[in-house]
C-alpha cells in the first residue's frame, strides 16, 4: 500500500498496541508498505480488523498533527 494512506509510524503504533493480539510485520518496499497480520492463538477473531481501525485512527491523528 502507498505510505500516504497509512504512514509507517501509524502502522508501528498500531503494531505496538496490538502486540499481544497479533503478530505484525511491516516492510517498506519499492512499491510501498507491505503489512502482514497474524492473530495470535486465543485472540478474538476480529483482532486483525481492529488493528486496521487503530492504524486508521493513528494515521488521522498523525495527519491532523501535521496540519496543526
Buried (B, 14 or more C-beta within 10 A) or exposed (E): EEEEEBBBEBBBBBBEBBEEBBEBEBEEEEEBBEBEBEBEEEBEEEBBEBBBEBBBEBBEEBEEEEEE
